[in-house]
Amino acid sequence: MGTKSAASPSGSTSVNLPEQYGCGPFRFTGTENALYRRHLLFDNIIDPSAASPRDRFEAFARGVRDVLSQRWTLTEKTYARENAKRVYYLSMEFLIGRSLANNISNLLLEPMLQDALQREGLQWVELLEQEPDAGLGNGGLGRLAACFVESAATLQIPVMGYGLRYEYGIFRQRIRDGWQQEEPDNWLRRQDPWEVPRLQDRVEIGLNCSFELHGGSLRAIPGKPSSLIGIPFDRPVVGYGGKTINTLRLWAAAAPDYFDFEAFSAGDFVSALTETLAAESLTRVLYPDDSTSVGQGLRFVQEYFLVACSLADLVRRFRQSNTGWSLFAEKAAIQLNDTHPAMAVTELLRILLDDAGLGWDEAWDITQRTLAYTNHTLLPEALEKWPLLWFELMLPRHLELIYEVNRRLLDDVRSRFPGESDRVARMSLIEEGSTRKIRMANLAITGSHSTNGVAAIHSQLLRTTTVKDFAEMFPERFNNKTNGVTPRRWLLLANPPLARAITDAIGEDWITDLSQLRRLEPLARDRDFRNAFRRAKREAKARFADWLRWSSGQTVDPETIIDSQVKRIHEYKRQLLNALRIVVLYNRLRVNPNLEMQPRTFVFGGKAAPAYRLAKLIIKFINNLAGTLDGDPAVRGRLRVVFVPDYCVSLAEYLIPASDVSNQISTAGYEASGTSNMKFMMNGALTLGTRDGATIEMAEEAGEKNFFLFGLTTDQVASGRGWYSPGWHYDHEPETRAALDLIFSNHFSGNEPGIFEPLREVLLTRGDFYMHLADLPSYLEADARLTTLYADGDAWAEKAILNIASSGKFSSDRTIAEYATGIWNAPPCPVR
């Protein structure tokens, strides 16, 4: 297996640990009293010669944490001393990946790392592979949050992340017989060396119900109040250069000190622990199965738990340095990452009214000036709505406040738009129907001073379609903040060969100012730099191939075009369209085995929600397609499909630098932004995609001639809804018909006939809602242009370099700077 370096490409000189981080004097390794050996002995109680790989990882990570710990405490002391305005980023997900390599890189400890590995005879890759990806997120929402808190620390902005400490994450994905199988992701089986429990900061929150065991399940008992304890666990968020080390605070749920001794003594051991089981189950898993009311109810309580614990904590912090509530919005900004933390509106209002004793007008003004909301979706089903009954049973005070906020809102709507009863109904916080529901997006917009989308097209559609009524009522609240990704994780750390080539060409300033990559534009035609780029790509592809073989036993040929689509499995992201493209290419080779075709490896990765049957069937089809191609001598070595299981941050760090082609092929108007598109771009993959999300802005930066765009536009998708007929494409496009006929003839399911009939229903019978067949011909045409270009190595390298040079806008540093000035009004606070 290839090695993975955490090195800074700049070749930084050795860091003076006492001077840089205020720690020491001490050595990291080399003596019995050095950090690494002391942790092995005193934490793990083991002789170094007998230490396991996991023991060595834990000792090494704790040693790194020791290096940063005094700077971490100094960061908090500085914020308290300066009484700085603080930003609190509330998110149900923080997809942070692994921390060891990232922290070493951001702390500039590469020289120390190399010295330690040599002195102790350690294998860097072995250390890395002992750390599991933190099970704190699933997709783009959580990865964005992780990039944002890292950028905030790099920019020295006082930002604290708040999330939940999920014990099992979402799930570990295994593929058996082509099907996704979900297994527990017990990432905290061994103690995590980065987290610090803060028992002294625990928070108690109340619910208007308690729980009992009934038939093996927990059932809520309304009207019997109970409490939950939130225990915070802090993780360091290291800014580049180690100047600022902010905090990610994660809440774990526990029960108050309670034990039913009478029940236990009578032999009812489980009932004696009911309250403990109920509490600790709350943060057991990320995204409980929401296909059942029990799973939905757990999610509802998770969201309230996050909000209640975080607001109690930040209010306590505010009160330590301030006396007057009038200063609250001047000293605290709360960003809601999607609707999941939207209960912050009523929770903050409750605190200000009931605990602080403020009047309504002042409390509402402070609430709105403090809160800001980021919308991440245009899909109606993703705009959360919770049954009103749940508020009534569990959070009756919140429901009272929702009623009053809604009354005042609708009075204003009627005054502003007299006679428009339909508008009033749409803007109401309460959706009427057989089951009355609370519209959490409406609540978030009403209770905040800012609502932002995450790409220009997304923000436009948000204002003109999704929440048009609110944008017309409060136009000044709506703005755009195009997403970004951190170049430290996704270029410096993930792609050392390319990072070194860039630094050798333009210096290292790009690491904290990605706009510097524009200086690469003239080098796109420079033979030496094109060669350096190609060498870096070959090295990345070989490294990915080695790692994949080592980690899963799967093989890929690094000499082929690596054509990737990695993201959550969903119909609108159209992994099925990609598979149809491959079936068409396969058919061409079946008809004409002598057809010239560039050898290609198509890589898929992503998880399907456990209850999303069609998404799981798409995974099955991709795997059956892979098996069929592998078994057909006519295409073996020319077309290969690989589905990499359990897609995660660590896997992405290998795959993205290795990829030649990035598929961003969502139905236009459905992807809010995307961030994987940005990671691929800054690593020199060319985009094969639709005009959707941030891909539009990426193409504007690089020029459409350097992208392979295809398909219907957002307007064409919307205008075609009334007349679009997938049957027309089946009847009039021979390659489309041949591909579908091959699928439905059981060619890919010989041992499981009829298993892919639901795909016929989706694509033909039920109208192909996401317009796969409409975009397939233009997808194939763009694909042909792409493979023609790839045959010209210099021309391909030129376009790839121009993409890298144009990716500077898509740094999360730029995004966070825009949030800080445009929404939070939070200046940097240098640590001293």
Residue, then its C-alpha position, 0 to 999 in steps of 0.5 A: m500500500g502506498t504512503k500518505s503524507a501529511a506534509s506541508p508542500s512548502g517544506s516548512t522549517s522545524v517548529n519551536l514547540p514552546e515558542q509556537y504553542g506555549c508548551g514545554p520544554f519537552r520532546f515529542t519522542g526520543t526519550e523515556n519522558a517524551l510525550y509519545r512514550r509517556h502516553l504509552l506507559f501512563d495512559n495505556i500502561i504498556d511497554p512500547s515494545a508490546a504496544s499494538p498499532r491502536d495503542r501507538f496511534e492513541a499515544f501519538a494522537r494524545g501527544v499531538r493534543d498535548v502540543l496544542s492544548q495550551r494554545w487551545t486554552l489560550t484561545e478561550k482565554t483571549y475570547a473571554r478577556e476581549n469579550a469578543k463577539r462569538v459565533y455559534y454554528l448549530s448543525m446536526e452533522f459535522l463530517i470531520g473525517r480523521s483528525l491526526a493527519n489534519n491536525i499535524s498538517n495545520l499545526l505545521l508539525e511535519p518536521m516533528l512527524q518525520d523525526a518521530l516516525q524515524r526515532e520510534g520506528l513507526q509506520w505513518v500509514e499504520l498510524l493513520e488507519q487506526e483512526p476511524d472516521a468520526g461518525l458525526g455526519n453523512g453527506g455534504l451538509g456535515r462536510l460543509a460544517a467541518c470545512f466551515v469551522e476549520s476556515a473560521a479557525t484559520l481566519q481567527i474568527p471566534v466560532m464554536g460548533y455545536g453538534l451531537r456526539y453520535e455513538y454509532g454514526i449513521f451506519r457502516q455500509r457493506i455490499r453483499d450480493g450487490w445489495q447495501q447492508e447496514e452494520p453498526d458503525n461503532w466508531l467510539r468502541r475505543q476512546d477517542p484521543w481528541e475529545v475532552p469531556r466537560l462534566q462541569d458544563r453539563v446541562e439539564i433540559g426538561l421535557n413534558c413527557s417521560f418514557e416507559l418500556h412497552g413491548g420491547s419499545l420505548r413509549a412516551i407518557p404525556g404529562k409526566p415531565s422528565s429531564l435529560i442531561g446533556i454532557p459536552f465533549d469538546r474537540p479542538v478545531v485547529g486553524y492553519g498555522g496553529k494560531t487559533i484553536n477553536t472548539l467543536r462541542l458535541w452533546a451526549a445524552a444521559a439520564p439524571d441520577y436515577f435508579d429504580f431500586e425497587a424494580f431492580s430488586a424485584g427482578d425487573f432489571v430492564s425497567a429499572l434502567t428505563e430512563t437511562l436507556a431512553a436518555e442514552s438512546l437519544t444520541r446513539v445514532l445519526y438519522p434514525d430510520d424516519s420511515t416510522s413514527v418512532g424514528q421520526g419522534l427520536r429525530f424530533v427529540q434529537e433536534y430539540f436536545l441539540v438546541a436546548c443544550s447549546l442555547a443553555d451553554l452559550v447563554r451561560r457563557f454570555r452571562q459570564s462576561n455581560t450583564g445586560w440582555s440588550l447586548f446579547a445580539e452584539k455578542a452572540a450570533i447563532q447560525l442554523n445549518d438547515t432547518h434541523p436546529a430551527m427550534a432555536v427560534t422558540e427556545l431563545l424566545r422562551i429563555l428571553l421571556d421566561d428566564a430573563g423576564l423581557g417583554w415580547d417586543e424586546a425578546w423578539d427583536i433580540t431573537q431575530r437579530t441573533l439568529a440566521y438560517t442557511n437553507h440547503t435544499l429545494l426539495p419539498e420533502a426535505l423542508e422539515k415539518w413536525p406534527l403539531l401534536w408532538f409539540e403539544l405533548m413534549l414542548p407545550r411552551h414552544l407551541e404556545l410561542i409558535y401560536e403567538v409568533n404565527r398570529r403576529l406574522l399572519d396579521d402582518v401578512r394580511s396587512r401587507f397583502p390584503g385579500e390574499s388568503d392563499r398567501v396567508a395559508r402558505m406563509s403560516l407556520i402551521e400546515e393545516g390538514s388531517t395532521r396539523k404540522i409545524r413548518m420548520a423552514n417558515l419558523a426559521i425564516t420568520g425568527s431570523h434576520s438572514t436567510n441564505g442559499v448556498a449557490a447563486i442559482h439555489s438562492q435565486l430559486l429559493r427566492t422565486t420559487t421555494v419560499k417566494d412569499f417570504a422573499e416578497m415579504f422580507p426581501e432584505r433578509f435573503n442573500n447568497k453565500t456560495n459554499g466552499v471547501t477547505p484547501r488544507r484538507w482537500l488539496l494540501l493534505a489529500n494531494p501532496p504531489l499536486a500541492r508540491a507542484i503548485t508550491d514549487a510554481i507559485g509559492e505557498d501563499w495559496i494555502t491560506d489565500l486560494s485566489q493565488l491559484r489564478r497565477l497558475e493560468p499562464l502555466a497551463r501552456d507551460r510544458d514543464f508544469r503540465n508534466a508536473f501536473r501529469r506526474a502528480k495525477r499518475e502518483a495520485k492514481a497509483r496511490f488510490a489503486d494501492w489503497l483500494r486493493w489494501s483496504s477492500g481487495q478491489t482493483v483498478d487500473p491507474e492507467t485508465i480514465i478514472d471517471s467518478q461519481v461519489k455522493r449520497i444515493h438519491e434519484y435527483k443526483r441521478q446515479l441511474l443516469n450514469a449507469l445508463r450511460i455505461v450500458v450504452l457504451y457497453n452496448r456499443l462494444r457488444v455491437n462492434p467489438n473493434l470499436e475504438m474506446q479509451p479504457r475507463t474505470f467508472v467509480f461509484g460511492g455513496k450510501a442510501a438511506p436504509a428505508y429508501r428502497l429505490a436508492k438501494l435498488i440503484i446500488k444493486f443495479i450498479n453492482n450487477l452492471a459491474g459484475t456483468l462487465d467483469g464477466d464479459p471478455a468483449v469489454r474486459g480491460r476496456l470498461r470497468v465499474v467499481f462501487v466502493p463501499d462505505y464512502c467517507v472522508s478518508l476514502a474521498e481523500y484518496l479517490i478525488p485526487a486520483s479522478d480524471v472525471s467528475n460527474q455532477i449530473s443532478t437534474a437541473g434545479y435540484e442540487a442546492s450547491g454541491t461541494s464534491n464538485m469543488k474538491f474535484m475541480m481543485n484537484g484537476a478533474l474535469t467536470l462532466g455535468t449539468r447546469d445545476g448548483a455551484t457547477i454553474e459558478m464553477a463553469e463561469e470561473a473557468g469558462e464553459k469551454n473548460f467544462f463538459l456541460f450538458g442537459l436541460t436547464t432549470d427553466q427547461v426542466a420546469s417548463g417541460r413538466g406538463w408535456y415531458s414523455p419518457g416514452w418518446h425517447y424510448d420510441h425515437e432514440p435507438e440507443t436509449r431503447a437498446a439500453l433499456d431493453l437490455i436491462f429489462s431482458n434480465h441481461f444484468s440479472g440472469n439469476e434474479p429475473g425481474i428484479f429491476e422492474p421497478l426501474r422500468e416503472v420509474l423511467l417509463t411507467r411513472g413518467d421519469f420525474y427526474m428526466h433521465l431519458a431527456d438528458l441521456p443523449s446530450y450526456l453521451e455527446a458530452d462524454a464523447r467530447l471528453t474522451t476525444l480530449y483525453a486522447d490529447g494529453d497536453a490539451w487535457a492537462e491544459k484544461a485541468i490546470l485551468n480548472i485548478a487555477s479557477s477554483g480559488k473562489f470555492s475556498s471555504d475561507r472566502t465563504i466564511a469571510e462573507y458570513a462573518t462580514g455580511i451576516w454575523n458582523a464578527p471580526p477576527c480576534p487574534v489569540r494573544 
